[in-house]
Amino acid sequence: MIKEDYGLPRLLLRNIARESGLSLGALYHYFSTQYDLIDFFMRLVKERVTSRINELISIDMPLFQKVLKILL
């Protein structure tokens, strides 16, 4: 497991490859830099959060409960 004290500056492709069980070459095939990897993850998080919020917005419930569910 990646140590918590690594932080974002220590987010190295070699560490991610090791922890995920992938070869460094396989990881470089998809992400040539750590910034490409971070960009991918951030876009993925944004898409998933947006999808969850849109699902909650469409549910018929009082506004306060919707807001509370979104924030939680």
N, C-alpha and C positions, 0 to 999 in steps of 0.2 A: 504494500500500500504506500502511496506517496505521502511523505511526511507533511504534516500541517505547516511546519516551519519553513517549507520551501517557498511558499508564496508565489505570486505571479511571475516575478523575475526569474525564478528557478523552474518555471514551466518549460522544460526542455523536451524536445522531441525524443531524445534518447531515453529520458526518464519515462515518458508516456509510453513509448514502445515497449520498454521493459515491463512496466506495470500492466500493460494490456496484453502482453504475450505476443505482440506483433514484432516482426523484424523492423529495424530502422528503415531499411529500404522500402518495405511495404508502406510504412507511414509517410515517407518522403514522396511516394508515388501520389499521394493525395494532398499532402501539405508540405510545401517546400520550405516554409519557415514557421516558427512558432506563432507569428502574427497571423498567418493564414489559418492555423488551427484555432486560435483564440477567436478570430472573426467567424469561423464556422460555428463554434460553440455558442457565441453570443447571438448569432442569427437564429440558431436552433432554439435557444431559450426564448427569444422574442416570439418566434412562431408559436411555440407551445403555450406560452403565457397568453398571447393574443387569442388563441383558439379556446383556451379554458375560460377566459373572460367573456368571449362572445357566447359561449354555451350558457354561462351563468346569466348573462343579460337576457337571453331568450326565455328563461324560466319565468313562469307566472308566480310571483311572490312579491310581498311588500318591498318597497325600495330599500328600506333600512336593512332588511335581511340580505338583499342582493349585494349591497355595498359591503356588508359584514363578510359574506362569503367570498367576495372578490379579494378583500384585504387579507383574509385568512389563507 
